[in-house]
């Protein structure tokens, strides 16, 4: 005895097609958004690396500035220019 197949109505065909299309769209969109997230994370890590490099450069420059504004360096530059450091000429003004 062979079973008879029931013929699907137009509405059932449309619902099956819509379900298949929706599932395919969901899978494609999930993969697309994961790829986008991955590329954004790579860019974030690249920017963090650049920020860390720049912070090291800034720290190095800050140390150089602190060396250049030190009292010993000012006295050395003054001596090379023929000037001398006289503590009696310093006036402190308090507000």
PyMOL Python script that loads the backbone (N, CA, C, O; Angstrom):
from pymol import cmd

cmd.read_pdbstr("""\
ATOM      1  N   UNK A   1       0.815  -1.181   0.000  1.00  0.00           N
ATOM      2  CA  UNK A   1       0.000   0.000   0.000  1.00  0.00           C
ATOM      3  C   UNK A   1       0.865   1.254   0.000  1.00  0.00           C
ATOM      4  O   UNK A   1       1.662   1.460   0.916  1.00  0.00           O
ATOM      5  N   UNK A   2       0.725   2.025  -0.939  1.00  0.00           N
ATOM      6  CA  UNK A   2       1.483   3.261  -1.042  1.00  0.00           C
ATOM      7  C   UNK A   2       0.694   4.387  -0.407  1.00  0.00           C
ATOM      8  O   UNK A   2      -0.520   4.507  -0.575  1.00  0.00           O
ATOM      9  N   UNK A   3       1.436   5.218   0.339  1.00  0.00           N
ATOM     10  CA  UNK A   3       0.779   6.379   0.965  1.00  0.00           C
ATOM     11  C   UNK A   3       0.593   7.466  -0.074  1.00  0.00           C
ATOM     12  O   UNK A   3       1.434   7.677  -0.947  1.00  0.00           O
ATOM     13  N   UNK A   4      -0.489   8.119   0.043  1.00  0.00           N
ATOM     14  CA  UNK A   4      -0.724   9.232  -0.867  1.00  0.00           C
ATOM     15  C   UNK A   4      -0.153  10.508  -0.235  1.00  0.00           C
ATOM     16  O   UNK A   4      -0.338  10.786   0.950  1.00  0.00           O
ATOM     17  N   UNK A   5       0.538  11.254  -1.069  1.00  0.00           N
ATOM     18  CA  UNK A   5       1.080  12.535  -0.593  1.00  0.00           C
ATOM     19  C   UNK A   5       0.013  13.598  -0.713  1.00  0.00           C
ATOM     20  O   UNK A   5      -0.709  13.695  -1.705  1.00  0.00           O
ATOM     21  N   UNK A   6      -0.054  14.401   0.353  1.00  0.00           N
ATOM     22  CA  UNK A   6      -1.001  15.490   0.340  1.00  0.00           C
ATOM     23  C   UNK A   6      -0.362  16.664  -0.384  1.00  0.00           C
ATOM     24  O   UNK A   6       0.805  16.969  -0.138  1.00  0.00           O
ATOM     25  N   UNK A   7      -1.055  17.296  -1.224  1.00  0.00           N
ATOM     26  CA  UNK A   7      -0.548  18.438  -1.964  1.00  0.00           C
ATOM     27  C   UNK A   7      -0.515  19.662  -1.051  1.00  0.00           C
ATOM     28  O   UNK A   7      -1.478  19.959  -0.343  1.00  0.00           O
ATOM     29  N   UNK A   8       0.632  20.370  -1.088  1.00  0.00           N
ATOM     30  CA  UNK A   8       0.759  21.566  -0.242  1.00  0.00           C
ATOM     31  C   UNK A   8       0.038  22.740  -0.893  1.00  0.00           C
ATOM     32  O   UNK A   8       0.057  22.921  -2.111  1.00  0.00           O
ATOM     33  N   UNK A   9      -0.588  23.518  -0.043  1.00  0.00           N
ATOM     34  CA  UNK A   9      -1.283  24.702  -0.546  1.00  0.00           C
ATOM     35  C   UNK A   9      -0.266  25.815  -0.804  1.00  0.00           C
ATOM     36  O   UNK A   9       0.894  25.712  -0.403  1.00  0.00           O
ATOM     37  N   UNK A  10      -0.695  26.841  -1.453  1.00  0.00           N
ATOM     38  CA  UNK A  10       0.172  27.979  -1.766  1.00  0.00           C
ATOM     39  C   UNK A  10       0.688  28.657  -0.512  1.00  0.00           C
ATOM     40  O   UNK A  10       1.832  29.110  -0.467  1.00  0.00           O
ATOM     41  N   UNK A  11      -0.160  28.726   0.507  1.00  0.00           N
ATOM     42  CA  UNK A  11       0.240  29.359   1.763  1.00  0.00           C
ATOM     43  C   UNK A  11       1.338  28.550   2.449  1.00  0.00           C
ATOM     44  O   UNK A  11       2.294  29.121   2.974  1.00  0.00           O
ATOM     45  N   UNK A  12       1.206  27.226   2.446  1.00  0.00           N
ATOM     46  CA  UNK A  12       2.219  26.372   3.069  1.00  0.00           C
ATOM     47  C   UNK A  12       3.549  26.479   2.331  1.00  0.00           C
ATOM     48  O   UNK A  12       4.606  26.528   2.960  1.00  0.00           O
ATOM     49  N   UNK A  13       3.503  26.514   1.013  1.00  0.00           N
ATOM     50  CA  UNK A  13       4.733  26.667   0.221  1.00  0.00           C
ATOM     51  C   UNK A  13       5.405  28.007   0.524  1.00  0.00           C
ATOM     52  O   UNK A  13       6.624  28.097   0.663  1.00  0.00           O
ATOM     53  N   UNK A  14       4.579  29.031   0.621  1.00  0.00           N
ATOM     54  CA  UNK A  14       5.121  30.357   0.917  1.00  0.00           C
ATOM     55  C   UNK A  14       5.745  30.388   2.313  1.00  0.00           C
ATOM     56  O   UNK A  14       6.809  30.981   2.490  1.00  0.00           O
ATOM     57  N   UNK A  15       5.113  29.767   3.299  1.00  0.00           N
ATOM     58  CA  UNK A  15       5.644  29.753   4.668  1.00  0.00           C
ATOM     59  C   UNK A  15       6.949  28.962   4.750  1.00  0.00           C
ATOM     60  O   UNK A  15       7.873  29.382   5.447  1.00  0.00           O
ATOM     61  N   UNK A  16       7.046  27.831   4.056  1.00  0.00           N
ATOM     62  CA  UNK A  16       8.282  27.048   4.037  1.00  0.00           C
ATOM     63  C   UNK A  16       9.392  27.851   3.372  1.00  0.00           C
ATOM     64  O   UNK A  16      10.518  27.882   3.869  1.00  0.00           O
ATOM     65  N   UNK A  17       9.088  28.495   2.262  1.00  0.00           N
ATOM     66  CA  UNK A  17      10.082  29.313   1.559  1.00  0.00           C
ATOM     67  C   UNK A  17      10.539  30.472   2.442  1.00  0.00           C
ATOM     68  O   UNK A  17      11.732  30.760   2.529  1.00  0.00           O
ATOM     69  N   UNK A  18       9.599  31.124   3.087  1.00  0.00           N
ATOM     70  CA  UNK A  18       9.930  32.249   3.960  1.00  0.00           C
ATOM     71  C   UNK A  18      10.789  31.796   5.139  1.00  0.00           C
ATOM     72  O   UNK A  18      11.715  32.505   5.534  1.00  0.00           O
ATOM     73  N   UNK A  19      10.497  30.634   5.701  1.00  0.00           N
ATOM     74  CA  UNK A  19      11.287  30.094   6.816  1.00  0.00           C
ATOM     75  C   UNK A  19      12.709  29.787   6.367  1.00  0.00           C
ATOM     76  O   UNK A  19      13.665  30.118   7.068  1.00  0.00           O
ATOM     77  N   UNK A  20      12.857  29.163   5.218  1.00  0.00           N
ATOM     78  CA  UNK A  20      14.195  28.836   4.695  1.00  0.00           C
ATOM     79  C   UNK A  20      14.978  30.111   4.415  1.00  0.00           C
ATOM     80  O   UNK A  20      16.160  30.195   4.750  1.00  0.00           O
ATOM     81  N   UNK A  21      14.344  31.090   3.814  1.00  0.00           N
ATOM     82  CA  UNK A  21      15.014  32.359   3.522  1.00  0.00           C
ATOM     83  C   UNK A  21      15.411  33.065   4.819  1.00  0.00           C
ATOM     84  O   UNK A  21      16.510  33.614   4.907  1.00  0.00           O
ATOM     85  N   UNK A  22      14.544  33.058   5.816  1.00  0.00           N
ATOM     86  CA  UNK A  22      14.844  33.704   7.098  1.00  0.00           C
ATOM     87  C   UNK A  22      16.015  33.031   7.795  1.00  0.00           C
ATOM     88  O   UNK A  22      16.899  33.711   8.316  1.00  0.00           O
ATOM     89  N   UNK A  23      16.031  31.703   7.810  1.00  0.00           N
ATOM     90  CA  UNK A  23      17.133  30.978   8.450  1.00  0.00           C
ATOM     91  C   UNK A  23      18.445  31.259   7.719  1.00  0.00           C
ATOM     92  O   UNK A  23      19.475  31.474   8.357  1.00  0.00           O
ATOM     93  N   UNK A  24      18.414  31.260   6.391  1.00  0.00           N
ATOM     94  CA  UNK A  24      19.620  31.556   5.620  1.00  0.00           C
ATOM     95  C   UNK A  24      20.097  32.981   5.898  1.00  0.00           C
ATOM     96  O   UNK A  24      21.294  33.220   6.057  1.00  0.00           O
ATOM     97  N   UNK A  25      19.164  33.920   5.955  1.00  0.00           N
ATOM     98  CA  UNK A  25      19.523  35.312   6.231  1.00  0.00           C
ATOM     99  C   UNK A  25      20.141  35.454   7.617  1.00  0.00           C
ATOM    100  O   UNK A  25      21.106  36.199   7.787  1.00  0.00           O
ATOM    101  N   UNK A  26      19.604  34.756   8.605  1.00  0.00           N
ATOM    102  CA  UNK A  26      20.136  34.826   9.969  1.00  0.00           C
ATOM    103  C   UNK A  26      21.571  34.297  10.003  1.00  0.00           C
ATOM    104  O   UNK A  26      22.452  34.910  10.606  1.00  0.00           O
ATOM    105  N   UNK A  27      21.798  33.146   9.345  1.00  0.00           N
ATOM    106  CA  UNK A  27      23.159  32.602   9.337  1.00  0.00           C
ATOM    107  C   UNK A  27      24.143  33.544   8.641  1.00  0.00           C
ATOM    108  O   UNK A  27      25.246  33.764   9.141  1.00  0.00           O
ATOM    109  N   UNK A  28      23.758  34.092   7.507  1.00  0.00           N
ATOM    110  CA  UNK A  28      24.637  35.011   6.778  1.00  0.00           C
ATOM    111  C   UNK A  28      24.904  36.260   7.607  1.00  0.00           C
ATOM    112  O   UNK A  28      26.041  36.726   7.676  1.00  0.00           O
ATOM    113  N   UNK A  29      23.871  36.802   8.234  1.00  0.00           N
ATOM    114  CA  UNK A  29      24.070  38.023   9.021  1.00  0.00           C
ATOM    115  C   UNK A  29      24.936  37.755  10.256  1.00  0.00           C
ATOM    116  O   UNK A  29      25.735  38.612  10.634  1.00  0.00           O
ATOM    117  N   UNK A  30      24.796  36.591  10.891  1.00  0.00           N
ATOM    118  CA  UNK A  30      25.634  36.258  12.049  1.00  0.00           C
ATOM    119  C   UNK A  30      27.092  36.198  11.632  1.00  0.00           C
ATOM    120  O   UNK A  30      27.952  36.755  12.313  1.00  0.00           O
ATOM    121  N   UNK A  31      27.383  35.532  10.523  1.00  0.00           N
ATOM    122  CA  UNK A  31      28.768  35.453  10.059  1.00  0.00           C
ATOM    123  C   UNK A  31      29.304  36.826   9.671  1.00  0.00           C
ATOM    124  O   UNK A  31      30.459  37.147   9.953  1.00  0.00           O
ATOM    125  N   UNK A  32      28.473  37.629   9.028  1.00  0.00           N
ATOM    126  CA  UNK A  32      28.893  38.968   8.633  1.00  0.00           C
ATOM    127  C   UNK A  32      29.232  39.815   9.858  1.00  0.00           C
ATOM    128  O   UNK A  32      30.266  40.481   9.882  1.00  0.00           O
ATOM    129  N   UNK A  33      28.376  39.793  10.866  1.00  0.00           N
ATOM    130  CA  UNK A  33      28.611  40.620  12.050  1.00  0.00           C
ATOM    131  C   UNK A  33      29.799  40.111  12.858  1.00  0.00           C
ATOM    132  O   UNK A  33      30.518  40.903  13.467  1.00  0.00           O
ATOM    133  N   UNK A  34      30.011  38.794  12.870  1.00  0.00           N
ATOM    134  CA  UNK A  34      31.201  38.272  13.556  1.00  0.00           C
ATOM    135  C   UNK A  34      32.472  38.718  12.839  1.00  0.00           C
ATOM    136  O   UNK A  34      33.466  39.048  13.486  1.00  0.00           O
ATOM    137  N   UNK A  35      32.446  38.729  11.516  1.00  0.00           N
ATOM    138  CA  UNK A  35      33.600  39.198  10.750  1.00  0.00           C
ATOM    139  C   UNK A  35      33.843  40.678  11.012  1.00  0.00           C
ATOM    140  O   UNK A  35      34.990  41.097  11.170  1.00  0.00           O
ATOM    141  N   UNK A  36      32.789  41.467  11.060  1.00  0.00           N
ATOM    142  CA  UNK A  36      32.931  42.895  11.355  1.00  0.00           C
ATOM    143  C   UNK A  36      33.500  43.113  12.756  1.00  0.00           C
ATOM    144  O   UNK A  36      34.383  43.948  12.949  1.00  0.00           O
ATOM    145  N   UNK A  37      32.999  42.369  13.719  1.00  0.00           N
ATOM    146  CA  UNK A  37      33.479  42.478  15.092  1.00  0.00           C
ATOM    147  C   UNK A  37      34.950  42.107  15.181  1.00  0.00           C
ATOM    148  O   UNK A  37      35.718  42.751  15.896  1.00  0.00           O
ATOM    149  N   UNK A  38      35.336  41.076  14.460  1.00  0.00           N
ATOM    150  CA  UNK A  38      36.731  40.644  14.460  1.00  0.00           C
ATOM    151  C   UNK A  38      37.628  41.730  13.882  1.00  0.00           C
ATOM    152  O   UNK A  38      38.681  42.022  14.448  1.00  0.00           O
ATOM    153  N   UNK A  39      37.232  42.329  12.773  1.00  0.00           N
ATOM    154  CA  UNK A  39      38.065  43.375  12.170  1.00  0.00           C
ATOM    155  C   UNK A  39      38.126  44.611  13.068  1.00  0.00           C
ATOM    156  O   UNK A  39      39.160  45.276  13.126  1.00  0.00           O
ATOM    157  N   UNK A  40      37.045  44.926  13.762  1.00  0.00           N
ATOM    158  CA  UNK A  40      37.056  46.063  14.684  1.00  0.00           C
ATOM    159  C   UNK A  40      37.972  45.770  15.870  1.00  0.00           C
ATOM    160  O   UNK A  40      38.700  46.654  16.321  1.00  0.00           O
ATOM    161  N   UNK A  41      37.942  44.537  16.377  1.00  0.00           N
ATOM    162  CA  UNK A  41      38.840  44.171  17.479  1.00  0.00           C
ATOM    163  C   UNK A  41      40.298  44.253  17.060  1.00  0.00           C
ATOM    164  O   UNK A  41      41.144  44.675  17.848  1.00  0.00           O
ATOM    165  N   UNK A  42      40.603  43.858  15.833  1.00  0.00           N
ATOM    166  CA  UNK A  42      41.977  43.967  15.333  1.00  0.00           C
ATOM    167  C   UNK A  42      42.397  45.431  15.280  1.00  0.00           C
ATOM    168  O   UNK A  42      43.511  45.776  15.672  1.00  0.00           O
ATOM    169  N   UNK A  43      41.514  46.284  14.801  1.00  0.00           N
ATOM    170  CA  UNK A  43      41.818  47.720  14.735  1.00  0.00           C
ATOM    171  C   UNK A  43      42.002  48.310  16.128  1.00  0.00           C
ATOM    172  O   UNK A  43      42.876  49.153  16.331  1.00  0.00           O
ATOM    173  N   UNK A  44      41.186  47.877  17.092  1.00  0.00           N
ATOM    174  CA  UNK A  44      41.310  48.357  18.472  1.00  0.00           C
ATOM    175  C   UNK A  44      42.674  47.963  19.046  1.00  0.00           C
ATOM    176  O   UNK A  44      43.335  48.774  19.695  1.00  0.00           O
ATOM    177  N   UNK A  45      43.088  46.736  18.811  1.00  0.00           N
ATOM    178  CA  UNK A  45      44.395  46.293  19.311  1.00  0.00           C
ATOM    179  C   UNK A  45      45.524  47.068  18.647  1.00  0.00           C
ATOM    180  O   UNK A  45      46.512  47.404  19.300  1.00  0.00           O
ATOM    181  N   UNK A  46      45.389  47.356  17.353  1.00  0.00           N
ATOM    182  CA  UNK A  46      46.403  48.149  16.647  1.00  0.00           C
ATOM    183  C   UNK A  46      46.488  49.556  17.256  1.00  0.00           C
ATOM    184  O   UNK A  46      47.581  50.090  17.447  1.00  0.00           O
ATOM    185  N   UNK A  47      45.337  50.144  17.556  1.00  0.00           N
ATOM    186  CA  UNK A  47      45.324  51.479  18.156  1.00  0.00           C
ATOM    187  C   UNK A  47      45.898  51.454  19.571  1.00  0.00           C
ATOM    188  O   UNK A  47      46.594  52.389  19.968  1.00  0.00           O
ATOM    189  N   UNK A  48      45.616  50.395  20.340  1.00  0.00           N
ATOM    190  CA  UNK A  48      46.196  50.283  21.679  1.00  0.00           C
ATOM    191  C   UNK A  48      47.716  50.216  21.606  1.00  0.00           C
ATOM    192  O   UNK A  48      48.412  50.825  22.418  1.00  0.00           O
ATOM    193  N   UNK A  49      48.227  49.469  20.625  1.00  0.00           N
ATOM    194  CA  UNK A  49      49.676  49.379  20.447  1.00  0.00           C
ATOM    195  C   UNK A  49      50.259  50.745  20.118  1.00  0.00           C
ATOM    196  O   UNK A  49      51.296  51.128  20.660  1.00  0.00           O
ATOM    197  N   UNK A  50      49.596  51.480  19.231  1.00  0.00           N
ATOM    198  CA  UNK A  50      50.074  52.822  18.880  1.00  0.00           C
ATOM    199  C   UNK A  50      50.025  53.757  20.083  1.00  0.00           C
ATOM    200  O   UNK A  50      50.935  54.564  20.279  1.00  0.00           O
ATOM    201  N   UNK A  51      48.976  53.656  20.885  1.00  0.00           N
ATOM    202  CA  UNK A  51      48.855  54.503  22.078  1.00  0.00           C
ATOM    203  C   UNK A  51      49.980  54.178  23.065  1.00  0.00           C
ATOM    204  O   UNK A  51      50.581  55.083  23.643  1.00  0.00           O
ATOM    205  N   UNK A  52      50.261  52.892  23.254  1.00  0.00           N
ATOM    206  CA  UNK A  52      51.343  52.509  24.171  1.00  0.00           C
ATOM    207  C   UNK A  52      52.689  53.028  23.684  1.00  0.00           C
ATOM    208  O   UNK A  52      53.499  53.499  24.482  1.00  0.00           O
ATOM    209  N   UNK A  53      52.933  52.944  22.378  1.00  0.00           N
ATOM    210  CA  UNK A  53      54.188  53.473  21.825  1.00  0.00           C
ATOM    211  C   UNK A  53      54.278  54.978  22.058  1.00  0.00           C
ATOM    212  O   UNK A  53      55.326  55.492  22.450  1.00  0.00           O
ATOM    213  N   UNK A  54      53.171  55.679  21.815  1.00  0.00           N
ATOM    214  CA  UNK A  54      53.181  57.133  21.987  1.00  0.00           C
ATOM    215  C   UNK A  54      53.353  57.510  23.448  1.00  0.00           C
ATOM    216  O   UNK A  54      54.021  58.498  23.752  1.00  0.00           O
ATOM    217  N   UNK A  55      52.759  56.737  24.368  1.00  0.00           N
ATOM    218  CA  UNK A  55      52.941  57.016  25.794  1.00  0.00           C
ATOM    219  C   UNK A  55      54.404  56.854  26.195  1.00  0.00           C
ATOM    220  O   UNK A  55      54.909  57.634  27.002  1.00  0.00           O
ATOM    221  N   UNK A  56      55.089  55.858  25.648  1.00  0.00           N
ATOM    222  CA  UNK A  56      56.509  55.671  25.939  1.00  0.00           C
ATOM    223  C   UNK A  56      57.321  56.839  25.407  1.00  0.00           C
ATOM    224  O   UNK A  56      58.238  57.317  26.074  1.00  0.00           O
ATOM    225  N   UNK A  57      56.984  57.303  24.195  1.00  0.00           N
ATOM    226  CA  UNK A  57      57.684  58.462  23.623  1.00  0.00           C
ATOM    227  C   UNK A  57      57.436  59.694  24.485  1.00  0.00           C
ATOM    228  O   UNK A  57      58.365  60.455  24.759  1.00  0.00           O
ATOM    229  N   UNK A  58      56.191  59.898  24.916  1.00  0.00           N
ATOM    230  CA  UNK A  58      55.862  61.047  25.758  1.00  0.00           C
ATOM    231  C   UNK A  58      56.611  60.988  27.089  1.00  0.00           C
ATOM    232  O   UNK A  58      57.101  62.004  27.581  1.00  0.00           O
ATOM    233  N   UNK A  59      56.692  59.796  27.663  1.00  0.00           N
ATOM    234  CA  UNK A  59      57.414  59.641  28.929  1.00  0.00           C
ATOM    235  C   UNK A  59      58.897  59.952  28.757  1.00  0.00           C
ATOM    236  O   UNK A  59      59.512  60.590  29.611  1.00  0.00           O
ATOM    237  N   UNK A  60      59.458  59.496  27.651  1.00  0.00           N
ATOM    238  CA  UNK A  60      60.863  59.774  27.369  1.00  0.00           C
ATOM    239  C   UNK A  60      61.092  61.278  27.203  1.00  0.00           C
ATOM    240  O   UNK A  60      62.065  61.827  27.719  1.00  0.00           O
ATOM    241  N   UNK A  61      60.192  61.929  26.483  1.00  0.00           N
ATOM    242  CA  UNK A  61      60.331  63.380  26.281  1.00  0.00           C
ATOM    243  C   UNK A  61      60.146  64.142  27.595  1.00  0.00           C
ATOM    244  O   UNK A  61      60.812  65.151  27.822  1.00  0.00           O
ATOM    245  N   UNK A  62      59.254  63.671  28.453  1.00  0.00           N
ATOM    246  CA  UNK A  62      59.069  64.307  29.757  1.00  0.00           C
ATOM    247  C   UNK A  62      60.337  64.202  30.589  1.00  0.00           C
ATOM    248  O   UNK A  62      60.722  65.155  31.266  1.00  0.00           O
ATOM    249  N   UNK A  63      60.984  63.045  30.539  1.00  0.00           N
ATOM    250  CA  UNK A  63      62.236  62.885  31.283  1.00  0.00           C
ATOM    251  C   UNK A  63      63.318  63.812  30.735  1.00  0.00           C
ATOM    252  O   UNK A  63      64.092  64.376  31.508  1.00  0.00           O
ATOM    253  N   UNK A  64      63.382  63.976  29.417  1.00  0.00           N
ATOM    254  CA  UNK A  64      64.362  64.883  28.815  1.00  0.00           C
ATOM    255  C   UNK A  64      64.088  66.330  29.233  1.00  0.00           C
ATOM    256  O   UNK A  64      65.015  67.083  29.530  1.00  0.00           O
ATOM    257  N   UNK A  65      62.811  66.708  29.252  1.00  0.00           N
ATOM    258  CA  UNK A  65      62.452  68.070  29.672  1.00  0.00           C
ATOM    259  C   UNK A  65      62.859  68.289  31.122  1.00  0.00           C
ATOM    260  O   UNK A  65      63.414  69.334  31.463  1.00  0.00           O
ATOM    261  N   UNK A  66      62.585  67.301  31.980  1.00  0.00           N
ATOM    262  CA  UNK A  66      62.956  67.428  33.386  1.00  0.00           C
ATOM    263  C   UNK A  66      64.468  67.540  33.555  1.00  0.00           C
ATOM    264  O   UNK A  66      64.942  68.261  34.433  1.00  0.00           O
ATOM    265  N   UNK A  67      65.226  66.834  32.725  1.00  0.00           N
ATOM    266  CA  UNK A  67      66.688  66.964  32.784  1.00  0.00           C
ATOM    267  C   UNK A  67      67.120  68.360  32.358  1.00  0.00           C
ATOM    268  O   UNK A  67      68.013  68.951  32.964  1.00  0.00           O
ATOM    269  N   UNK A  68      66.481  68.886  31.309  1.00  0.00           N
ATOM    270  CA  UNK A  68      66.886  70.192  30.787  1.00  0.00           C
ATOM    271  C   UNK A  68      66.517  71.336  31.728  1.00  0.00           C
ATOM    272  O   UNK A  68      67.203  72.357  31.739  1.00  0.00           O
ATOM    273  N   UNK A  69      65.449  71.193  32.521  1.00  0.00           N
ATOM    274  CA  UNK A  69      65.061  72.284  33.410  1.00  0.00           C
ATOM    275  C   UNK A  69      65.641  72.116  34.811  1.00  0.00           C
ATOM    276  O   UNK A  69      65.300  72.873  35.720  1.00  0.00           O
ATOM    277  N   UNK A  70      66.512  71.132  34.989  1.00  0.00           N
ATOM    278  CA  UNK A  70      67.094  70.936  36.312  1.00  0.00           C
ATOM    279  C   UNK A  70      68.042  72.085  36.662  1.00  0.00           C
ATOM    280  O   UNK A  70      68.588  72.744  35.776  1.00  0.00           O
ATOM    281  N   UNK A  71      68.229  72.314  37.956  1.00  0.00           N
ATOM    282  CA  UNK A  71      69.083  73.393  38.440  1.00  0.00           C
ATOM    283  C   UNK A  71      70.521  73.198  37.987  1.00  0.00           C
ATOM    284  O   UNK A  71      71.194  74.164  37.627  1.00  0.00           O
ATOM    285  N   UNK A  72      71.002  71.947  38.002  1.00  0.00           N
ATOM    286  CA  UNK A  72      72.376  71.686  37.577  1.00  0.00           C
ATOM    287  C   UNK A  72      72.587  72.066  36.116  1.00  0.00           C
ATOM    288  O   UNK A  72      73.622  72.632  35.763  1.00  0.00           O
ATOM    289  N   UNK A  73      71.617  71.757  35.273  1.00  0.00           N
ATOM    290  CA  UNK A  73      71.740  72.088  33.857  1.00  0.00           C
ATOM    291  C   UNK A  73      71.701  73.600  33.647  1.00  0.00           C
ATOM    292  O   UNK A  73      72.445  74.132  32.823  1.00  0.00           O
ATOM    293  N   UNK A  74      70.832  74.299  34.395  1.00  0.00           N
ATOM    294  CA  UNK A  74      70.784  75.761  34.273  1.00  0.00           C
ATOM    295  C   UNK A  74      72.103  76.386  34.702  1.00  0.00           C
ATOM    296  O   UNK A  74      72.579  77.333  34.077  1.00  0.00           O
ATOM    297  N   UNK A  75      72.694  75.856  35.772  1.00  0.00           N
ATOM    298  CA  UNK A  75      73.980  76.386  36.220  1.00  0.00           C
ATOM    299  C   UNK A  75      75.069  76.101  35.201  1.00  0.00           C
ATOM    300  O   UNK A  75      75.943  76.941  34.988  1.00  0.00           O
ATOM    301  N   UNK A  76      75.038  74.932  34.565  1.00  0.00           N
ATOM    302  CA  UNK A  76      76.023  74.586  33.551  1.00  0.00           C
ATOM    303  C   UNK A  76      75.897  75.504  32.339  1.00  0.00           C
ATOM    304  O   UNK A  76      76.906  75.984  31.822  1.00  0.00           O
ATOM    305  N   UNK A  77      74.669  75.755  31.881  1.00  0.00           N
ATOM    306  CA  UNK A  77      74.449  76.650  30.743  1.00  0.00           C
ATOM    307  C   UNK A  77      74.856  78.068  31.109  1.00  0.00           C
ATOM    308  O   UNK A  77      75.448  78.769  30.289  1.00  0.00           O
ATOM    309  N   UNK A  78      74.553  78.495  32.308  1.00  0.00           N
ATOM    310  CA  UNK A  78      74.938  79.837  32.747  1.00  0.00           C
ATOM    311  C   UNK A  78      76.452  79.963  32.789  1.00  0.00           C
ATOM    312  O   UNK A  78      76.994  80.987  32.372  1.00  0.00           O
ATOM    313  N   UNK A  79      77.145  78.946  33.284  1.00  0.00           N
ATOM    314  CA  UNK A  79      78.613  78.991  33.342  1.00  0.00           C
ATOM    315  C   UNK A  79      79.212  79.021  31.948  1.00  0.00           C
ATOM    316  O   UNK A  79      80.193  79.728  31.720  1.00  0.00           O
ATOM    317  N   UNK A  80      78.654  78.279  31.020  1.00  0.00           N
ATOM    318  CA  UNK A  80      79.147  78.275  29.641  1.00  0.00           C
ATOM    319  C   UNK A  80      78.936  79.632  28.981  1.00  0.00           C
ATOM    320  O   UNK A  80      79.708  80.018  28.103  1.00  0.00           O
ATOM    321  N   UNK A  81      77.909  80.355  29.390  1.00  0.00           N
ATOM    322  CA  UNK A  81      77.624  81.671  28.819  1.00  0.00           C
ATOM    323  C   UNK A  81      78.344  82.784  29.553  1.00  0.00           C
ATOM    324  O   UNK A  81      78.194  83.952  29.196  1.00  0.00           O
ATOM    325  N   UNK A  82      79.122  82.449  30.567  1.00  0.00           N
ATOM    326  CA  UNK A  82      79.858  83.458  31.310  1.00  0.00           C
ATOM    327  C   UNK A  82      79.041  84.081  32.426  1.00  0.00           C
ATOM    328  O   UNK A  82      79.442  85.109  32.971  1.00  0.00           O
ATOM    329  N   UNK A  83      77.939  83.508  32.775  1.00  0.00           N
ATOM    330  CA  UNK A  83      77.104  84.010  33.859  1.00  0.00           C
ATOM    331  C   UNK A  83      77.381  83.187  35.098  1.00  0.00           C
ATOM    332  O   UNK A  83      77.941  82.094  35.013  1.00  0.00           O
ATOM    333  N   UNK A  84      76.993  83.707  36.245  1.00  0.00           N
ATOM    334  CA  UNK A  84      77.184  82.936  37.467  1.00  0.00           C
ATOM    335  C   UNK A  84      75.906  82.969  38.303  1.00  0.00           C
ATOM    336  O   UNK A  84      75.102  83.895  38.199  1.00  0.00           O
ATOM    337  N   UNK A  85      75.742  81.963  39.114  1.00  0.00           N
ATOM    338  CA  UNK A  85      74.573  81.803  39.953  1.00  0.00           C
ATOM    339  C   UNK A  85      74.851  82.488  41.280  1.00  0.00           C
ATOM    340  O   UNK A  85      75.800  82.134  41.979  1.00  0.00           O
ATOM    341  N   UNK A  86      74.017  83.477  41.631  1.00  0.00           N
ATOM    342  CA  UNK A  86      74.171  84.196  42.874  1.00  0.00           C
ATOM    343  C   UNK A  86      72.868  84.069  43.653  1.00  0.00           C
ATOM    344  O   UNK A  86      71.844  84.629  43.261  1.00  0.00           O
ATOM    345  N   UNK A  87      72.912  83.337  44.749  1.00  0.00           N
ATOM    346  CA  UNK A  87      71.724  83.074  45.537  1.00  0.00           C
ATOM    347  C   UNK A  87      71.211  84.333  46.229  1.00  0.00           C
ATOM    348  O   UNK A  87      70.034  84.384  46.588  1.00  0.00           O
ATOM    349  N   UNK A  88      72.043  85.343  46.427  1.00  0.00           N
ATOM    350  CA  UNK A  88      71.634  86.575  47.105  1.00  0.00           C
ATOM    351  C   UNK A  88      70.708  87.431  46.245  1.00  0.00           C
ATOM    352  O   UNK A  88      69.990  88.281  46.773  1.00  0.00           O
ATOM    353  N   UNK A  89      70.714  87.222  44.937  1.00  0.00           N
ATOM    354  CA  UNK A  89      69.883  88.018  44.037  1.00  0.00           C
ATOM    355  C   UNK A  89      68.468  87.452  43.864  1.00  0.00           C
ATOM    356  O   UNK A  89      67.649  88.045  43.162  1.00  0.00           O
ATOM    357  N   UNK A  90      68.180  86.328  44.490  1.00  0.00           N
ATOM    358  CA  UNK A  90      66.879  85.707  44.340  1.00  0.00           C
ATOM    359  C   UNK A  90      65.898  86.300  45.348  1.00  0.00           C
ATOM    360  O   UNK A  90      66.171  86.354  46.547  1.00  0.00           O
ATOM    361  N   UNK A  91      64.750  86.744  44.835  1.00  0.00           N
ATOM    362  CA  UNK A  91      63.717  87.333  45.677  1.00  0.00           C
ATOM    363  C   UNK A  91      62.480  86.453  45.565  1.00  0.00           C
ATOM    364  O   UNK A  91      62.022  86.142  44.465  1.00  0.00           O
ATOM    365  N   UNK A  92      61.942  86.053  46.720  1.00  0.00           N
ATOM    366  CA  UNK A  92      60.746  85.225  46.734  1.00  0.00           C
ATOM    367  C   UNK A  92      59.558  86.110  47.101  1.00  0.00           C
ATOM    368  O   UNK A  92      59.589  86.822  48.105  1.00  0.00           O
ATOM    369  N   UNK A  93      58.515  86.058  46.279  1.00  0.00           N
ATOM    370  CA  UNK A  93      57.331  86.870  46.517  1.00  0.00           C
ATOM    371  C   UNK A  93      56.209  85.930  46.944  1.00  0.00           C
ATOM    372  O   UNK A  93      55.868  84.996  46.218  1.00  0.00           O
ATOM    373  N   UNK A  94      55.634  86.174  48.119  1.00  0.00           N
ATOM    374  CA  UNK A  94      54.506  85.387  48.608  1.00  0.00           C
ATOM    375  C   UNK A  94      53.232  86.188  48.507  1.00  0.00           C
ATOM    376  O   UNK A  94      53.216  87.375  48.834  1.00  0.00           O
ATOM    377  N   UNK A  95      52.194  85.576  48.072  1.00  0.00           N
ATOM    378  CA  UNK A  95      50.904  86.279  47.964  1.00  0.00           C
ATOM    379  C   UNK A  95      50.028  85.907  49.115  1.00  0.00           C
ATOM    380  O   UNK A  95      48.899  86.389  49.212  1.00  0.00           O
TER     381      UNK A  95
END
""", "prot")
cmd.dss("prot")
cmd.show_as("cartoon", "prot")
cmd.util.cbc("prot")
cmd.orient("prot")
